[in-house]
């Protein structure tokens, strides 16, 4: 079932970042259920043009009229509430299309000018019993077409944790699920006559900064602002203090060899080396390359980076592996000063995190 509404007016809203956490919604819904209420959940599954909330944003409504969350920052919640009450009554999920024409925009005044699709369904705790908020998963939900409302949860190895999806959809959906896992991006995909919302749900990515310098301070603050868990490492106790890095989740005062031993580098780890001393940076770079981190950037000029590559090559690091080092670090934005340099570095990190095969948020799967 697809409903259509129009006339979106969007207030000026903002959020800390584009991270959408599923765990809080699960906690709220389960609490309401434990109180004897039924729950409908509205999920933002498609965005066209500007919108104040990211994909996967949720608005929960209980049979007692409780409300929690948002899918539009206040633009359409009144109408979504009405649809949610109907879903609670008839037990039928619905995909609601909120679009706006130029004429309507002129009539209502300020408007975000975008269009969004919101999928509203009854919430049960059955599908979330296996959800681990510290694991990367993709939740595939049929939001339109045959088998609307069926769902599958894929873990980071593309294995199904739980599913009631039709077998006919599973094989055709796998490439898109793989891409969602790799890019940690949610998207709508079309498989035959069905549309599926693939929601990438991940714990915060981890940024490890080696070098408690001024650029590191600025980078730590910026990265934490956009949802990274930040760890700062430096052997100098006078530099590695909470006062200098108030946004750091963890501070490690140790030489790189010892710090690396305390850290579990993986494919969701981003590493930044801000030291110019090869005795300090080489152990970090080698460990990061060996453990296949998502991003590795090292400070220094082109000349410095050239010497770095030569030094590591002589140490036996293969050329194809060396090519994974971002150096000089950061996108070239013409930065001046520590703050702007941190912006360049974070911009490159975000680009590496969000890199996508097709660069889009919607795709079609033959079938």
N, C-alpha and C positions, 0 to 999 in steps of 0.2 A: 504494500500500500504506500503510495506517495502522495503527500499533501503539499500544497503550494501556498505560501503567504508572501506578502510584499509590504514595503514600507518600513525599512530598517532605519532607525536613527541612532547613531552611535555616540555616546559620551566620550569625553577625552579620558581614556583609561590607560594605565600602564601597569607593567608587572616587573618583577625583579629580573626575569629572563623568560625564555621560551620553553622552559622545562615544565612538563606536566607530570605530576606524580599520581600514580594509580592507587598506591597504598592508602592515602588518607580517605579516598572515596570508598574503598573497601571497608575501612574501619567505621565510617559514618553509616554506610548501608547496613553492615552487620549489626551495629548497635540498634538501629531502628527496627531491624527484623527481630532482634532479641526482645524488643519491647512490644512485639505482636503486630507491628505495622507491615504493610506491603510497600515496596519501593519501586519507583520507575527511575531510570537513568537516561539522561539525554547526553549524547556524545557528539562533539563537533567532528564530522568526518570528511568535510570538503570545504575548501576556502577558495574563492575566486576573487582576486583583487585584494584590497586592504581589508584587514579584519583585526579587531583588538585582542583576540585570543588565538593561541596556536591549536593545531590539530590535536585531538585527544582530550581537549578540555571537556569537563563534565559538569552537569547541573542535575542534582539529585532532588527528587520530590517523593515525599511519603504520603501514604493514604490519610495521614492526619494533617496534611498541609505543610509539613516541615520542608524547608528548602536549604540546599547547600551547594556552593560552587557557582560556576558561570560558564556559558558557552559564547557569550558575546559582550561581556562587560556591562550588561544591563539593557542592551538594545532590543532583544527579542524574548527575554525571559518570561514576560507575562504570557505571551502566546505559547511558549514552550510549556509553561505550567499547565495551561488548559489542555494541550495535547497529552501531557503526561497523565493528567487525571483520567482522560479517556482511555489511555493505554492500561492504566491500572484497573479500569472497569471492564474492558472487553478482552484484555490479555493479548492484544494484537500489536506487534511492533510497527512503527511507522517511520518513514523517512520524510522529513519536512524540509522543503526548499524555501529559503528566505532570500529573495532577490529584490533588486530595486532598480527602477527605471529612472531615466533622467527627469521625467515629468514628476515622478513621486519625490525624487530628491529635491526638486525645486519647491514642491509644496510643503515638505516637512522641514526644510531648512538644513541645518548641519547634518551631514550624513557621511559615513565612512565610504559609501559608494561601492561596497563590495557585495558579494553574495556568498551565503553559507548553506550547507546541508547539515541537518541535525538528525541523528538516528535516536529514536526514543523506544525503549524496551523495558519490560519488567526485569528487575534485578533479582537473581537468585545467587546464593553463595556457592552453589555447586561448582561453577567454573573457576572460582577463585581460591578454592582450597589448596590448590597446588602452586599458587603464585608465590614466588620468592622475590621480595623487593630488591634483593641484592644480586639478582641474576638478570641477564639480558634475554628478553623473550619478544616474540612477535605474536600478537593476538589477531587472528584473522576472523572477521565477522561478516557474514552475508547481510548486507543492508538493503538490497533490492534484488528482485527476481526470485527464482525458485530457491527454496530452503532459507528464506529470509529469517534471520534470528539465530541460525546455527553458527557455531563458533569452534575454532581450533586454536590451541596455544602451542607454539613452536619454541623449543629452547635454542640456545646458541649453536647447537650442533645440527639444527634443522630436524630434530626429532620431536614428534608430537608428544606433549605432556598429557593432554586430554583433548578430546574432540568429538563433536557430533556432526562434523561437516560431511556432506556426501562424498563418497569415494571418487566420484567423477570430477570433483573440484580440486582434490588434493594434489595430484600430479601436475595439473596445469598451473596451479598457484605457486609451486615450489620455487621457480626462478625469481618471482617477485618477492617472496618471503626471504630468500637468500639476500637479495639486494637491500631489503629493509633491515636485515640483521647487520649487514656490512656498513651501511650508511647511517643506521639508527634514525631513519626517517620514516614517518608514517605516510601512507598514500592510499588512494582509491585505485583498485584494479578491476578491470572487467574480464570475466571469464565466461564465455558463452553468453547466456542470457542473465547471468548474475553479476552483481557488483559487490566486491568485498572491500572492507576497510581493513587495511593492514596497519596495526598500531604497534610501533616499536616502543617497548617499555624497557628502560634501562636505568641502572643506578648511575649516579653522577660519574662522569669520566674523571680520571685522575691526572693532574698535572704535577710533575716533579721538577722543581727548580733547583739546579745546582749552582750556588753562588748567591750569597745573601747581600747583593749589591743594590744600588738605587733602582736600577731597571727591574730587578727582581721584586722589589717592594711594590712598584707600580703594576707589574704584571700579576702579582699575587692578588692585589685588590681587584683588578679588572676581571681576571679569570674566575674568581669566586663569585663575582657579580653575575656572570653568565652561566653559572651552574657547575663549575669544576670543583672537585675536591683538590686542594692545593697542599703539597708537601714541600717544604723548603729544607735544603741540605747545605751545610757549610761547616768546616772544622773550627771556625772562629766563634767562640762562645759570646764574645762581645757583640757580634753581628746577628747571631741567631737568637733573638729575644722576642717574646710576644709583643712587646711594645713596638718593635720595628715591623713585625708581621702579624698584625691583629686578625687578619682574614685567613691565615693559614690554619688548616685542619691539624697539621702535625709539623713539628720542627725537629730536625735531626742534626745534632752537633757531632759530626764525625767526618773523618777523611773519606773520600769517595769509595775506596775499596770496602770499608766497613759499612757505609751507608747503603751501598748496592746490596750487600748481604741482608740488610733489614727490609729491603723492598722487593715485592713480588711483581716485577715487570711483566706486562702481558699486552695483548693486542688492543686494550682500551687505555693504555698508559701513554701519556704525552710527556716527553722529556726535553727540557731546555737546559743547556749548559752555557753559563754566562761568564766563565773564567777564560782568561787568555793563556793560562799556564798549561802547557801540554801534559805536565806531570799530574795535574789535577783532572784535566778533562779526558785524557785517553782511556783511563779505566772505565769511566762512565759511558763513553761512546761505544767502546767495545762491548760492554755488558748490554747496552740498549740494543745494539745491532744484533747481538747473539740471541736476544730474547724477543726480537721482532715486535718492538713497540710500535704504536700507531703513528707516532711522530717523533722525530729527533732533530732538534735544531741546535746549532752551536754558534756562539758569538765570534765575531772577527771579520776583518776585511777579506776581500777576494784573495789577496796575497796570503793572508793568514790561513784561509781555508785551503788554498792550494798546498801550502806546507803541511797542513793537517792530513790531507788526502795522501800526499807522498809518504808521510810518516806512517800512516796506517797501512798503506799498501806494502811498504817495506816490512811491516810486522805480519804480513800474510793475509790481510783482509781483502777479499775478492772485490774487483771493480764494481760488479753489479750490486754488491752490498754497500759499498761506499756511496753509490749514487742515491741512497736513501737519506743521506745526511743533508739537512737544509742549511746551507751556508753560502754566503752570509745569511744569517737568520732573518726571517720576517719578510713580508711584502714590502717592496720599495715604494713608500708613500712620500718620500722626501722628509722623513721625520727629523725633528731637532729636539734634543733633550730626552731624558729618561722616560717621561710619560708618553710622549709620542712614539718612541721606540718600542715601548711595551705594547702600544696599539698595533704597530706593524707586526710584532711577534704574535699577538693574539689573533690578528686577522688571518695569518698564515695557518695557525693552529685550527681555527674554526673552518677554514677552507679544507684542510686535511680531514677534519672530522666529518664534514658534510659532503665530501666528494661522492658523486653519484654517477652511475653509468649513463643514465638518460637525462639527468638534471631536472626531471619533472616531478610533479606530485600526483600525476594520474597516468595510467598506462592501460593498454588493452592487451589481453592475452588471448591468442587464438584458441578457439575451442567451440 
